[in-house]
Amino acid sequence: MRRLFPVTDQTCDQTCDRTDARTEDRTPDRTHDRTDDRAGGVATGQAHWGLDELADAYAYPDGAAPWLRANMVSTLDGAAQHDGRSQPISNDTDMRIFGTLRGLADVVVVGAQTVRQEGYRPARAREAFAARRAAAGQTPAPAVAVVSAGLDLDFTLPLFTSPLAPTLVVTGAAAPADRMAEARKAGAVVVIAGEGAAVAPERVAPVLAERGLTRLLTEGGPRLLGQFVAAGVLDELCLTISPMLTAGDAQRIAGGPAVAVPEKFVLTSVLEEAGFLFTRYRRT
Ligand SMILES: NC(=O)c1ccc[n+]([C@@H]2O[C@H](COP(=O)([O-])OP(=O)(O)OC[C@H]3O[C@@H](n4cnc5c(N)ncnc54)[C@H](OP(=O)(O)O)[C@@H]3O)[C@@H](O)[C@H]2O)c1
């Protein structure tokens, strides 16, 4: 057993006025990635990590095989949202890591309900990751892949009409044909990953990899993540533990039917700031 806590040094949010001012300036929002590229990062005991250090720390493994990483935030009592959104349980540093993970990904895979409920917009190109992305042969911003069976999505939104990299709509072969046509008309790319209307979760990574998208980041929501877990295809979980309690009946980070045998993950890193823990676990 190792003692990770207490640490001997206070983290930056507890000691620096700068961060407090920044937090007051801007409401963190996990969905809209409004974090900026100015100095900032995570205080890890003695070192203060900027976006470059975070990007190094969270780099995807080398290799051609697709890697499916999830990034989720949970309260201490397991809530994945408050008042129907994740923003109230997030903070500024969580948003920096959220933005960093997007900055490293080829594609952000997200369930349609999260898109509808959180008003997803296209991922944006960020100066801080531009050189890194260019060197890795990536588009300036990750594509967004929306998983949906019903395709009850507003295809007039910028997410579909004006992304930097075309938005993908991942669906089943039997999904409504007229809605697929609407998606295509808006400029989205329809990707089939299931025989019925639903997507087979184990087919998501392979169909995206066929399009050269191997660094996958899923941002949930819980119903989609639960299916990736149940299918045994989640490689990594970047879980923010938010120092809050909400009680109530909010969803957990992964929903749906339980797996027969709990899937084991190993801890690979923990960062801390302002009482938030930024954990990273890999499948064994
Ligand atoms: N804490 C966090 O980190 C976090 C992250 C994300 C979201 N959230 C919260 O989670 C809530 C939304 O999550 P949710 O679990 O209700 O929904 P979700 O997983 O985001 O989306 C569910 C929808 O995705 C589509 N879908 C899922 N699996 C599918 C499959 N196998 N085949 C085809 N389509 C599939 C369906 O869309 P159609 O209905 O269009 O067919 C389904 O209704 C929001 O409150 C959001 O704030 C929290």
The ligand as a MOL file (V3000), in Angstrom:
LIG
                    3D

  0  0  0     0  0            999 V3000
M  V30 BEGIN CTAB
M  V30 COUNTS 48 52 0 0 0
M  V30 BEGIN ATOM
M  V30 1 N -20.6500 13.1100 -15.7860 0
M  V30 2 C -20.2440 13.0720 -17.0200 0
M  V30 3 O -19.0420 13.0260 -17.2690 0
M  V30 4 C -21.2640 13.0790 -18.1250 0
M  V30 5 C -20.8540 12.8960 -19.4410 0
M  V30 6 C -21.8170 12.8930 -20.4480 0
M  V30 7 C -23.1510 13.0820 -20.1320 0
M  V30 8 N -23.5070 13.2700 -18.8510 0 CHG=1
M  V30 9 C -24.9230 13.4480 -18.5120 0
M  V30 10 O -25.6370 12.2900 -18.8950 0
M  V30 11 C -26.9360 12.6100 -19.3190 0
M  V30 12 C -27.1960 12.0260 -20.6890 0
M  V30 13 O -26.6970 10.7120 -20.7470 0
M  V30 14 P -27.6160 9.4410 -21.0680 0
M  V30 15 O -26.9370 8.2750 -20.4900 0
M  V30 16 O -29.0150 9.7110 -20.6860 0 CHG=-1
M  V30 17 O -27.5930 9.3720 -22.6350 0
M  V30 18 P -26.4140 9.1580 -23.7080 0
M  V30 19 O -25.6780 7.9070 -23.4060 0
M  V30 20 O -25.6620 10.4080 -23.8900 0
M  V30 21 O -27.3060 8.9800 -24.9910 0
M  V30 22 C -28.2590 7.9570 -25.0650 0
M  V30 23 C -28.7240 7.9670 -26.4910 0
M  V30 24 O -27.6310 7.5870 -27.3260 0
M  V30 25 C -28.0960 6.7520 -28.3490 0
M  V30 26 N -27.5680 5.4190 -28.1320 0
M  V30 27 C -27.0060 4.8930 -27.0220 0
M  V30 28 N -26.6340 3.6390 -27.2580 0
M  V30 29 C -26.9570 3.3740 -28.5340 0
M  V30 30 C -26.8160 2.2420 -29.3700 0
M  V30 31 N -26.2740 1.1070 -28.9420 0
M  V30 32 N -27.2680 2.3400 -30.6390 0
M  V30 33 C -27.8100 3.4660 -31.1180 0
M  V30 34 N -27.9730 4.5710 -30.3670 0
M  V30 35 C -27.5520 4.5060 -29.0910 0
M  V30 36 C -29.6000 6.7580 -28.2700 0
M  V30 37 O -29.9770 7.8850 -29.0480 0
M  V30 38 P -31.3550 8.0350 -29.8220 0
M  V30 39 O -32.3560 8.2770 -28.7430 0
M  V30 40 O -31.1350 9.2430 -30.6840 0
M  V30 41 O -31.5980 6.7940 -30.5780 0
M  V30 42 C -29.8470 6.9940 -26.7960 0
M  V30 43 O -31.1030 7.5600 -26.5300 0
M  V30 44 C -27.0040 14.1190 -19.2980 0
M  V30 45 O -27.6130 14.5060 -18.0950 0
M  V30 46 C -25.5620 14.5590 -19.2840 0
M  V30 47 O -25.4000 15.7660 -18.6080 0
M  V30 48 C -22.6100 13.2610 -17.8410 0
M  V30 END ATOM
M  V30 BEGIN BOND
M  V30 1 1 1 2
M  V30 2 2 2 3
M  V30 3 1 2 4
M  V30 4 1 4 5
M  V30 5 2 4 48
M  V30 6 2 5 6
M  V30 7 1 6 7
M  V30 8 2 7 8
M  V30 9 1 8 9
M  V30 10 1 8 48
M  V30 11 1 9 10
M  V30 12 1 9 46
M  V30 13 1 10 11
M  V30 14 1 11 12
M  V30 15 1 11 44
M  V30 16 1 12 13
M  V30 17 1 13 14
M  V30 18 2 14 15
M  V30 19 1 14 16
M  V30 20 1 14 17
M  V30 21 1 17 18
M  V30 22 2 18 19
M  V30 23 1 18 20
M  V30 24 1 18 21
M  V30 25 1 21 22
M  V30 26 1 22 23
M  V30 27 1 23 24
M  V30 28 1 23 42
M  V30 29 1 24 25
M  V30 30 1 25 26
M  V30 31 1 25 36
M  V30 32 1 26 27
M  V30 33 1 26 35
M  V30 34 2 27 28
M  V30 35 1 28 29
M  V30 36 1 29 30
M  V30 37 2 29 35
M  V30 38 1 30 31
M  V30 39 2 30 32
M  V30 40 1 32 33
M  V30 41 2 33 34
M  V30 42 1 34 35
M  V30 43 1 36 37
M  V30 44 1 36 42
M  V30 45 1 37 38
M  V30 46 2 38 39
M  V30 47 1 38 40
M  V30 48 1 38 41
M  V30 49 1 42 43
M  V30 50 1 44 45
M  V30 51 1 44 46
M  V30 52 1 46 47
M  V30 END BOND
M  V30 END CTAB
M  END
